[in-house]
Amino acid sequence: MVKSRKQISVFLMIVMLISSLTLLTSAQGYVVLGENLRNQGNNEGIQPLYDIIHSVKMYATEEKLAGMVEADNDCSLRITLTLYEENGSGWSFLAKKTFSGYSSALLGELYYDFEPGVTYRGVANFYAGGETDTMDETFSF
């Protein structure tokens, strides 16, 4: 009786082991291997994944610093543009302006009389429905 209990328990253990191995080997068919995000059609590198923000842009012309945020749907949008000027040891604050609205796109423009040969730094902080992003660029004319 004791010998048959041992045989039954050994048999059950073997059945459980085989069934778990079968599950592990068949699970491989359901795994979708990830793709290399750097090779998905564009060579811009990995892009942030947003739920609300569609795109953010910042650019400077000889008369202004501008930033734009686009969302997939209408939501609360905000852009804060900050302008700095390069000095000997770092950056000096020049101007800051915040723009806000409820829409799917918002454009903010900070007008400034830029001097030729001076290096400036523009920082744009974007907000759309709870998501945020920041751009920071240096430029001169």
Secondary structure by P-SEA (a helix, b strand, c coil): caaaaaaaaaaaaaaaaaaaaaaaaaacccbbbbcccccccccccbbbbbcccccccccccccbbbbbbbcccccbbbbbbbbbbbcccbbbbcbbbbbbbbccbbbbbbbbbccccbbbbbbbbbbcccbbbbbbbcccc
